């Protein structure tokens, strides 16, 4: 990144301040003459933080503790309330969804922040959970579930670095990722956002991703004291993958935002280690979970947030609430909710719409003695420290030097490598795979075979994702067509109706794919394949000699009744924008190496089933595939089929 000298940078800040509107809540008092310590990039970070904190009014401190969605922030309110952070929610993209549109948006709000009395830059956040999925034309990597199947820490570091570069291309330094939950029930709609059900797997991959994301890209000329390229967020603290089915506090949800019922020993053994690993890897932001622990909302858990995370684990960064999560502590008393959350150890509130009430509540809490000034200073110190470590005070605006990294050839090849490593071969009878490229006729069915939105899943161009081909990329069908010989005919029909074709084709490929979803909207009681997908499989079966089924999904689906119908089954998860890479494995250019990151259930009646509770289960009581299962060139023993009632 191009360095800015202190003198030039602060002259710009002063010019912006002269043009800013009057601030009704923050008195525009003059700074002392001479260069302040916090403005001097040669000073140690802790000295700059202490100097700045000592110059701040209570209102300015509260502003730093407030994060507002770009879709909610009022005109002039960043300046008026010295807002410390802006975010783009799941579907908050500029009308001009391009690099230019994003940088104009982000730099615009940053300039308003720089026009405040102390010119404290804000930190902009986004859910770049598998690449910068908000941006049209970004590199969309496989969702975390597929990366868990790949189980490659070096790959995770590289994906983290690549994601950081594309984030910086749009001027955004803060990523609300990774999810380091350890889901124990695959009916949860966020199953695909986690690496798997095994604590050690999640710890290793989550920490590797954080290291890559927070490393300083090669394009950057780091500011003095800068140690973070972008900011990762370990989430959601704690145990949000362990909620009990039917316990959600949101009526239409089943597991999401529910209640974790477990003793402390279990919590420490299964769910805390990924955060220990994240802190050790340098994580400087942790998002608190919507969920509860034994009936108490996590946003109110002083013991877990302050005593364990900040004290025992030595976390030096700042905590942020989830979207409106503070409101859920006491829905009948917002003031009590805010006071409880801040005292529990939440440093920044993600406030969807009532941010002025949030600000007023903290101020009232301090004035009433319900929140100690020391708690405010601790929160603001943590936030400011991260801003200095990111170099925001020295280079607050976007830099076009990163824009060439978006969908660069290196990033696309990295994404394709991730897709190939994530594939899990569940069954391969009659040498159905690999497919001979000289096969004269290949029939392909399923909407998901040619849909970049379905293969990318949620958090892609919108909170819930978007079916269709608005995601720039390549599909499974594209990959098949590119690899077969010039003499091979590939016939694609999404509905799988090939009755007009005479005889049988040597090979058929049926793609069954979930419609995109995110969070509790994706909670699902019945994991059996939809009837339309079953019909496509059955229709294609009678028209081909060998049938291969590819499952594009954010979790294991119940395939037991269809298992014997196909010769081969492949779990492709949610591969992202470069699904053409799947074909390279199907046709034998690359081996199958992925292993199941989740136990694959035999029936709905077994749920929840995972490696922590399936010990000793045999026969029809056992899962269809155990955790860690996957066939490949190095091999593992195929399951022995059992006919169960």
C-alpha positions in Angstrom: 0.0 0.0 0.0 1.2 3.6 -0.7 2.3 5.2 2.5 0.9 8.5 3.6 3.1 10.8 5.7 1.7 12.0 8.9 1.8 15.7 7.9 -0.1 15.3 4.6 -2.6 12.8 6.0 -3.5 15.1 8.9 -3.8 18.2 6.6 -6.4 16.3 4.7 -8.2 15.4 7.9 -8.2 19.0 9.0 -9.6 20.1 5.6 -12.4 17.6 5.9 -13.1 18.7 9.4 -13.5 22.3 8.2 -16.3 21.2 5.8 -18.2 19.0 8.3 -21.6 19.8 9.7 -22.0 20.9 13.3 -22.1 18.1 15.9 -24.9 18.5 18.5 -23.6 15.8 20.8 -19.8 16.2 20.7 -18.3 19.5 21.6 -15.8 20.5 18.9 -13.0 21.6 21.3 -9.6 22.4 19.9 -6.7 20.0 20.2 -3.4 21.0 21.8 -0.9 22.6 19.6 1.8 20.4 18.1 1.5 16.9 16.8 -0.5 14.6 19.2 1.1 11.4 20.2 -1.7 9.3 18.6 -1.2 11.1 15.3 2.5 10.2 15.3 3.0 6.9 13.5 6.5 6.5 15.0 5.1 6.1 18.5 4.3 2.7 20.0 0.7 1.5 19.5 -0.1 1.4 23.3 1.2 5.0 23.7 -1.0 6.2 20.8 -4.0 4.4 22.2 -3.5 5.9 25.7 -3.0 9.4 24.3 -6.1 9.2 22.2 -8.3 7.8 24.9 -7.2 10.6 27.2 -8.5 13.2 24.7 -11.9 11.6 24.2 -15.2 12.7 25.7 -17.7 10.1 27.0 -19.8 10.6 23.9 -16.9 10.0 21.6 -16.1 6.8 23.5 -19.6 5.5 23.2 -19.5 6.3 19.5 -16.5 3.9 19.1 -18.6 1.2 20.8 -21.4 1.5 18.2 -21.6 -0.3 14.9 -24.4 0.5 12.5 -25.5 -1.1 9.2 -24.9 1.0 6.1 -28.6 0.6 5.3 -29.6 2.2 8.6 -27.1 5.0 9.3 -28.7 8.4 9.1 -27.2 11.2 7.1 -24.6 13.0 9.1 -24.8 10.6 12.0 -21.3 9.2 11.7 -20.1 12.7 12.4 -22.8 13.6 14.8 -22.2 10.5 17.1 -18.6 9.7 16.2 -19.7 6.3 15.1 -16.8 3.8 15.3 -17.9 1.1 12.9 -20.2 0.5 9.9 -21.1 -2.8 8.4 -22.7 -4.2 5.3 -25.3 -6.8 6.5 -26.0 -9.9 4.5 -27.8 -8.0 1.7 -26.3 -4.5 2.1 -24.5 -3.9 -1.2 -24.3 -0.7 -3.1 -26.6 -0.2 -6.1 -23.4 -0.2 -8.2 -22.1 -3.6 -7.1 -18.7 -3.2 -8.6 -15.2 -2.4 -7.3 -15.8 1.3 -8.0 -19.3 1.2 -6.3 -17.9 -0.4 -3.2 -14.9 1.8 -2.8 -17.0 4.9 -3.3 -19.4 3.7 -0.6 -16.7 2.7 1.9 -14.5 5.7 1.4 -17.5 8.0 1.6 -18.4 6.9 5.1 -14.7 6.8 6.1 -14.3 10.4 5.0 -17.2 11.4 7.2 -15.6 9.7 10.2 -12.3 11.5 9.4 -14.0 14.8 9.6 -14.9 14.4 13.3 -13.0 16.3 16.0 -10.4 13.6 16.6 -10.5 12.1 13.1 -10.8 8.6 14.4 -11.2 6.3 11.4 -14.1 3.8 11.5 -13.7 0.2 10.8 -16.0 -1.3 8.1 -17.1 -4.9 8.4 -18.6 -7.5 6.1 -19.5 -11.2 6.1 -16.8 -12.5 3.7 -17.4 -16.0 4.9 -16.2 -17.7 1.7 -14.6 -14.9 -0.2 -16.1 -11.5 -0.7 -19.5 -13.0 -1.7 -21.2 -9.6 -1.6 -19.2 -8.4 -4.6 -20.3 -9.3 -8.1 -17.2 -10.9 -9.8 -15.3 -11.9 -6.7 -13.6 -15.3 -6.1 -16.1 -17.3 -4.2 -14.4 -20.2 -2.3 -16.1 -23.4 -1.1 -18.1 -22.9 2.1 -16.4 -24.0 5.3 -17.9 -27.5 5.3 -16.1 -28.3 2.1 -12.9 -26.9 3.5 -13.3 -29.1 6.5 -13.5 -32.1 4.2 -10.3 -31.0 2.6 -8.6 -30.6 6.0 -5.6 -28.7 4.6 -4.3 -25.9 7.0 -1.9 -24.6 4.3 -4.9 -24.3 1.9 -6.8 -22.4 4.6 -3.9 -19.9 5.1 -3.8 -19.2 1.4 -7.6 -18.8 1.2 -7.4 -16.4 4.1 -4.7 -14.3 2.4 -6.6 -14.3 -0.9 -9.8 -13.2 0.8 -8.0 -10.4 2.6 -6.7 -9.1 -0.8 -10.2 -9.0 -2.3 -11.6 -7.4 0.8 -9.0 -4.7 0.6 -9.8 -4.2 -3.1 -13.2 -2.9 -1.9 -11.6 -1.0 1.0 -13.0 -3.2 3.8 -10.6 -4.4 6.5 -12.9 -6.4 8.8 -14.3 -9.9 8.1 -17.0 -11.5 10.2 -15.3 -14.9 9.8 -14.5 -17.7 10.5 -17.2 -19.6 12.2 -15.4 -21.8 14.7 -18.5 -23.6 16.0 -18.4 -27.3 16.5 -21.9 -28.3 15.3 -23.4 -31.4 16.9 -26.7 -31.5 14.9 -26.6 -31.2 11.1 -30.2 -30.0 11.1 -28.8 -26.6 12.0 -29.0 -24.1 9.1 -25.4 -22.9 9.8 -23.9 -26.3 9.5 -22.1 -25.4 6.3 -20.5 -22.3 7.9 -18.5 -24.6 10.2 -15.6 -26.9 9.3 -17.0 -29.9 11.0 -18.1 -31.7 14.1 -14.7 -32.4 15.5 -13.1 -30.0 17.9 -9.5 -30.6 16.8 -10.4 -30.1 13.1 -12.2 -26.8 13.7 -9.3 -25.6 15.9 -6.7 -26.3 13.3 -8.5 -25.0 10.3 -10.0 -21.9 12.0 -6.6 -20.8 13.4 -4.9 -21.3 10.0 -7.5 -19.2 8.2 -7.1 -16.5 10.8 -3.4 -16.5 10.3 -3.8 -16.1 6.5 -6.6 -13.5 6.8 -4.7 -11.3 9.3 -1.3 -11.5 7.6 -0.2 -8.4 5.7 -0.5 -8.9 2.0 2.6 -8.5 -0.1 1.0 -5.4 -1.9 0.9 -3.5 1.4 3.5 -1.1 2.7 2.8 -1.6 6.4 2.4 1.4 8.6 4.7 1.6 11.6 3.3 -0.7 14.3 0.8 -2.4 11.8 0.6 -6.1 12.4 -2.8 -6.9 10.8 -3.6 -7.0 7.1 -7.3 -7.4 7.7 -9.3 -8.4 10.8 -10.7 -11.8 11.4 -13.6 -12.6 13.7 -13.8 -15.9 15.5 -17.6 -16.6 16.0 -20.0 -17.2 17.6 -18.9 -17.4 21.2 -19.7 -19.9 22.6 -21.4 -23.2 21.7 -23.8 -22.0 19.0 -23.4 -25.4 17.2 -24.6 -27.2 20.3 -28.1 -25.9 20.8 -31.0 -28.3 21.5 -33.5 -29.0 18.7 -36.6 -27.0 19.2 -35.0 -24.6 21.7 -34.8 -21.5 19.5 -36.1 -18.2 20.8 -37.1 -17.3 17.2 -40.5 -19.0 16.5 -39.8 -20.0 12.9 -36.3 -21.4 13.8 -35.5 -24.9 15.2 -31.9 -24.8 16.4 -30.5 -21.4 15.5 -30.4 -18.9 18.4 -31.4 -21.8 20.7 -30.2 -23.1 24.1 -27.1 -25.1 24.7 -27.7 -27.4 27.6 -24.3 -28.7 28.8 -22.1 -28.7 31.9 -19.0 -26.6 31.9 -16.7 -29.6 31.5 -18.4 -30.4 28.2 -18.3 -26.8 27.1 -14.6 -26.6 27.8 -13.8 -29.9 26.1 -15.9 -29.5 22.9 -16.5 -25.9 22.2 -13.9 -23.7 23.9 -10.6 -25.1 22.3 -11.3 -23.5 18.8 -11.3 -20.1 20.6 -8.1 -20.9 22.5 -6.6 -21.7 19.1 -8.0 -18.6 17.5 -6.6 -16.4 20.3 -3.2 -18.1 20.0 -3.3 -17.5 16.2 -3.7 -13.8 16.9 -7.5 -13.3 16.6 -8.4 -9.7 17.6 -12.2 -9.8 17.2 -14.7 -12.3 18.7 -18.4 -12.2 17.9 -20.8 -13.2 20.6 -23.5 -15.9 19.9 -27.2 -15.4 19.7 -27.6 -18.6 21.6 -28.0 -19.3 25.4 -26.1 -21.5 27.8 -28.5 -23.3 30.2 -31.1 -20.6 29.7 -29.0 -17.5 29.9 -28.3 -15.5 26.7 -24.6 -15.6 25.7 -24.7 -11.8 25.4 -25.2 -11.7 29.2 -22.5 -14.2 30.1 -20.0 -12.2 32.1 -18.2 -15.4 33.2 -17.6 -16.7 29.7 -16.9 -13.3 28.0 -14.9 -11.5 30.7 -13.5 -14.2 33.0 -12.8 -17.0 30.5 -12.2 -15.3 27.1 -10.6 -12.0 28.2 -9.1 -13.3 31.4 -8.2 -17.0 31.1 -7.6 -17.1 27.4 -5.8 -13.7 27.4 -7.8 -12.2 24.5 -6.5 -8.7 23.8 -8.9 -7.7 21.0 -12.5 -6.6 21.2 -15.8 -8.4 21.3 -18.8 -7.5 19.2 -22.4 -8.5 19.5 -24.3 -10.3 16.8 -27.0 -8.4 14.8 -29.3 -7.0 17.5 -28.3 -9.7 19.9 -28.2 -7.3 22.8 -31.9 -6.8 22.4 -32.6 -10.4 23.3 -31.2 -10.3 26.8 -34.4 -8.6 28.2 -36.9 -7.9 25.4 -39.1 -5.9 27.9 -36.3 -3.6 29.0 -33.8 -2.3 26.5 -31.8 -0.2 29.0 -31.3 -3.3 31.2 -30.2 -5.3 28.1 -27.6 -2.7 27.2 -26.2 -2.4 30.7 -26.0 -6.1 31.1 -24.3 -6.7 27.8 -21.7 -4.0 28.3 -21.0 -5.2 31.9 -20.7 -8.8 30.6 -17.8 -7.7 28.4 -19.3 -6.8 25.0 -17.1 -4.0 23.7 -19.0 -3.1 20.5 -22.7 -3.4 19.8 -23.9 -4.4 16.3 -27.1 -2.3 16.4 -29.4 -2.8 13.4 -31.6 0.3 13.7 -32.0 1.8 17.2 -28.4 3.0 17.6 -29.3 6.4 19.1 -31.2 4.5 21.9 -28.2 2.3 22.3 -25.9 5.3 22.7 -28.3 7.0 25.1 -28.6 3.9 27.2 -24.8 3.6 27.6 -24.6 7.3 28.5 -27.4 6.9 31.0 -25.8 3.8 32.4 -22.5 5.6 33.1 -24.2 8.6 34.6 -26.3 6.4 36.8 -23.4 4.4 38.0 -24.7 1.2 36.4 -21.7 1.0 34.0 -18.3 2.0 35.4 -16.2 4.4 33.4 -13.4 1.9 33.6 -15.5 -0.6 31.6 -16.0 2.0 28.9 -12.3 2.8 28.8 -11.5 -0.9 28.6 -13.8 -1.4 25.6 -12.6 1.6 23.7 -9.0 0.8 24.4 -9.5 -2.6 22.8 -11.2 -1.1 19.8 -8.7 1.6 19.2 -5.8 -0.9 19.6 -7.2 -3.0 16.7 -7.6 0.1 14.6 -4.0 1.1 15.1 -2.8 -2.5 14.5 -4.7 -2.4 11.2 -2.9 0.8 10.2 -6.2 2.6 9.8 -4.9 5.8 11.3 -2.1 5.9 8.7 -4.0 4.6 5.6 -7.7 4.9 6.2 -8.9 5.0 2.6 -9.0 2.2 0.0 -6.0 1.7 -2.3 -6.5 0.6 -5.9 -3.4 -1.5 -5.8 -5.5 -4.5 -4.6 -8.1 -4.4 -7.3 -6.1 -6.6 -9.7 -6.3 -9.4 -7.2 -10.1 -9.9 -7.6 -10.7 -13.1 -9.6 -7.0 -13.1 -10.5 -5.7 -16.3 -12.1 -3.9 -17.2 -8.8 -7.1 -16.8 -6.8 -9.2 -18.8 -9.3 -6.7 -21.7 -9.3 -6.7 -21.6 -5.5 -10.5 -21.9 -5.5 -10.3 -24.8 -7.9 -7.8 -26.6 -5.8 -10.1 -26.1 -2.8 -13.0 -27.6 -4.7 -11.0 -30.6 -5.8 -9.7 -31.3 -2.2 -13.2 -30.9 -0.7 -14.9 -33.7 -2.7 -15.8 -36.8 -0.8 -16.3 -40.1 -2.7 -19.0 -42.0 -0.8 -19.6 -44.9 -3.1 -17.9 -46.2 -6.3 -19.3 -49.5 -7.5 -18.7 -51.1 -11.0 -15.8 -48.7 -11.6 -18.2 -45.9 -12.3 -15.5 -43.4 -11.5 -13.3 -42.1 -13.0 -15.3 -41.5 -16.2 -13.6 -42.1 -19.5 -13.3 -38.9 -21.4 -14.0 -40.8 -24.6 -17.4 -41.9 -23.4 -19.7 -41.3 -26.5 -22.7 -40.0 -24.6 -23.1 -38.4 -21.1 -26.5 -37.4 -19.7 -26.7 -34.8 -17.0 -29.7 -33.7 -14.9 -30.5 -31.5 -12.0 -30.9 -27.7 -11.7 -27.8 -27.6 -9.6 -25.6 -28.8 -12.4 -25.8 -25.5 -14.1 -26.5 -22.9 -11.4 -23.7 -20.8 -9.8 -26.0 -19.5 -7.2 -27.1 -22.9 -5.9 -23.5 -24.2 -5.9 -22.4 -21.1 -3.8 -25.1 -21.2 -1.1 -25.9 -18.5 1.4 -24.0 -15.3 2.0 -23.4 -14.9 -1.7 -24.8 -11.7 -3.3 -27.3 -11.7 -0.4 -27.9 -13.1 3.1 -29.9 -16.1 1.9 -28.0 -16.5 -1.4 -29.6 -16.4 -4.8 -30.5 -19.3 -7.1 -29.6 -18.6 -10.7 -26.4 -17.6 -12.5 -25.8 -14.1 -11.1 -22.6 -15.3 -9.4 -19.8 -15.0 -11.9 -18.2 -18.4 -12.2 -18.4 -21.8 -13.8 -20.7 -24.8 -13.2 -20.4 -28.5 -12.9 -21.9 -28.8 -16.4 -19.3 -26.3 -17.8 -16.5 -28.5 -16.4 -17.9 -31.7 -17.9 -18.3 -30.1 -21.3 -14.7 -28.8 -21.2 -13.1 -32.2 -20.3 -14.9 -34.7 -22.6 -13.5 -35.5 -26.0 -14.6 -33.7 -29.1 -16.6 -36.8 -30.1 -18.5 -37.0 -26.8 -22.1 -35.7 -26.7 -23.2 -34.2 -23.4 -27.0 -33.7 -23.1 -28.2 -31.7 -20.2 -31.8 -31.5 -19.1 -32.5 -30.1 -15.6 -35.6 -32.2 -15.1 -33.9 -35.5 -16.0 -36.4 -36.5 -18.7 -34.6 -38.3 -21.5 -37.5 -40.6 -22.6 -37.1 -39.5 -26.3 -33.5 -40.9 -26.5 -33.2 -44.4 -27.8 -31.5 -47.0 -25.7 -29.2 -46.2 -22.8 -26.2 -43.8 -22.4 -23.1 -45.3 -20.9 -23.0 -42.6 -18.1 -25.5 -40.4 -16.4 -24.7 -37.7 -13.8 -27.5 -36.5 -11.5 -26.9 -33.4 -9.5 -29.1 -32.9 -6.5 -28.7 -29.5 -4.9 -30.2 -27.5 -2.0 -31.8 -24.2 -2.6 -29.6 -21.6 -0.9 -30.3 -20.6 2.7 -28.6 -19.0 5.7 -28.9 -19.1 9.5 -32.1 -20.3 11.1 -34.0 -20.0 7.8 -32.1 -23.1 6.9 -33.0 -25.1 10.1 -34.6 -28.3 8.8 -36.2 -31.2 10.6 -36.4 -33.6 7.6 -33.1 -34.2 5.8 -34.4 -36.6 3.2 -33.9 -35.6 -0.4 -36.8 -33.6 -1.9 -39.2 -35.6 -4.1 -38.2 -33.8 -7.2 -34.6 -34.9 -6.7 -35.6 -38.4 -6.1 -37.6 -38.4 -9.3 -34.6 -37.1 -11.3 -32.4 -39.9 -9.9 -35.0 -42.5 -10.8 -35.7 -41.2 -14.3 -32.0 -41.0 -15.1 -31.3 -44.5 -13.7 -33.3 -46.2 -16.4 -31.6 -44.3 -19.2 -27.9 -45.0 -18.3 -25.6 -48.0 -17.7 -23.8 -46.2 -14.8 -25.3 -43.5 -12.7 -23.3 -41.0 -10.6 -25.1 -38.8 -8.1 -23.4 -35.5 -7.0 -24.9 -34.0 -3.8 -24.5 -30.2 -3.6 -25.5 -29.3 -0.1 -24.6 -27.5 3.1 -24.9 -30.7 5.2 -25.3 -34.4 4.9 -28.7 -35.4 3.4 -30.6 -38.6 4.0 -29.8 -40.7 0.9 -30.4 -44.2 2.3 -33.4 -45.0 0.2 -31.6 -43.9 -3.0 -28.2 -45.3 -2.2 -28.5 -48.5 -4.1 -30.0 -46.8 -7.1 -26.7 -45.2 -8.1 -23.3 -46.7 -8.8 -21.4 -43.8 -7.3 -22.2 -41.0 -4.9 -20.1 -37.8 -4.4 -20.5 -35.2 -1.7 -19.6 -31.8 -3.3 -20.9 -29.6 -0.5 -21.1 -25.9 -1.6 -18.1 -25.5 -3.9 -18.5 -21.8 -4.7 -17.9 -20.0 -8.0 -15.5 -22.5 -9.6 -17.5 -25.7 -9.6 -16.1 -26.7 -13.0 -13.1 -28.1 -11.0 -15.4 -31.0 -9.9 -15.1 -32.5 -13.4 -11.4 -32.8 -13.1 -11.9 -35.3 -10.3 -14.8 -37.1 -11.9 -12.7 -37.7 -15.0 -9.6 -38.8 -13.2 -7.3 -35.9 -13.6 -7.1 -35.6 -9.8 -7.8 -38.1 -7.1 -10.6 -38.0 -4.5 -9.0 -37.0 -1.2 -11.7 -35.5 0.9 -13.0 -37.0 4.1 -16.4 -36.5 5.8 -16.2 -33.6 8.3 -19.6 -34.7 9.7 -21.2 -38.0 10.5 -23.6 -38.9 7.7 -26.9 -40.1 9.2 -28.8 -43.2 8.0 -32.2 -41.8 8.9 -33.9 -38.8 10.5 -34.6 -40.9 13.5 -30.9 -41.0 14.4 -30.6 -37.2 14.6 -28.6 -35.7 16.2 -25.8 -38.2 15.5 -22.1 -37.4 15.5 -18.7 -38.8 16.5 -19.3 -37.9 20.1 -22.5 -39.9 20.5 -22.3 -42.8 18.0 -19.8 -44.9 19.9 -20.7 -48.5 19.8 -23.6 -48.2 17.4 -23.8 -51.1 14.9 -26.0 -52.4 12.2 -29.0 -50.3 11.4 -28.4 -48.1 14.5 -25.0 -46.9 13.0 -24.8 -43.9 10.7 -24.7 -44.5 7.0 -21.1 -43.1 6.9 -18.9 -42.4 9.9 -17.0 -39.2 10.5 -13.8 -39.2 8.5 -15.1 -41.6 5.8 -14.1 -41.1 2.2 -13.0 -43.4 -0.6 -10.0 -42.5 -2.8 -6.8 -43.6 -4.4 -5.2 -44.3 -1.0 -8.5 -45.9 -0.1 -10.7 -46.7 2.8 -13.0 -49.7 3.0 -16.4 -49.1 1.4 -19.4 -49.5 3.7 -21.1 -52.8 3.9 -24.7 -52.2 2.7 -27.3 -53.2 5.2 -31.0 -53.5 4.4 -32.8 -51.8 7.2 -36.5 -51.7 7.8 
